[in-house]
């Protein structure tokens, strides 16, 4: 890493890795948002008839 007036300057390879990490993070966040389930969908009570059948 080279040192420049204000401090260390990342090399081209380090800059490319940082850009790839940012792009990967963005993709993960976009995928997580696409897969997100609204709260209303997971808090609704759904009767489980299989459980009742086993309790007889």
C-alpha positions in Angstrom: 0.0 0.0 0.0 1.4 3.4 -1.0 1.3 6.3 1.4 0.0 9.6 0.1 -0.3 13.0 1.7 -3.5 12.2 3.7 -2.7 8.6 4.5 -2.5 5.2 2.8 -3.8 4.9 -0.7 -5.3 1.5 -1.6 -3.8 -0.3 -4.6 -5.9 -1.1 -7.7 -6.4 -4.6 -6.5 -7.6 -3.5 -3.1 -10.0 -1.0 -4.8 -11.3 -3.7 -7.1 -11.9 -6.1 -4.1 -13.7 -3.3 -2.2 -15.9 -2.6 -5.2 -16.7 -6.4 -5.5 -17.6 -6.6 -1.8 -19.9 -3.6 -2.1 -21.6 -5.1 -5.2 -22.0 -8.4 -3.4 -23.5 -6.7 -0.3 -25.9 -4.8 -2.5 -27.0 -8.0 -4.3 -27.5 -9.8 -1.0 -29.6 -6.9 0.4 -31.7 -6.8 -2.8 -32.3 -10.5 -2.6 -33.2 -10.3 1.1 -35.7 -7.6 0.4 -37.2 -9.6 -2.5 -37.6 -12.7 -0.2 -38.9 -10.7 2.8 -42.3 -11.8 4.0 -44.7 -9.0 5.3 -45.4 -9.2 9.0 -49.1 -9.7 8.4 -48.4 -13.0 6.6 -46.4 -14.5 9.4 -48.5 -13.4 12.4 -51.8 -14.8 11.1 -53.0 -17.9 13.1 -53.6 -20.9 10.9 -55.3 -23.9 12.5 -53.2 -27.0 12.1 -55.6 -29.9 11.7 -52.8 -32.5 11.7 -52.0 -31.6 15.3 -55.7 -31.9 16.3 -55.9 -35.3 14.6 -53.0 -36.7 16.7 -54.6 -35.5 19.9 -57.7 -37.7 19.8 
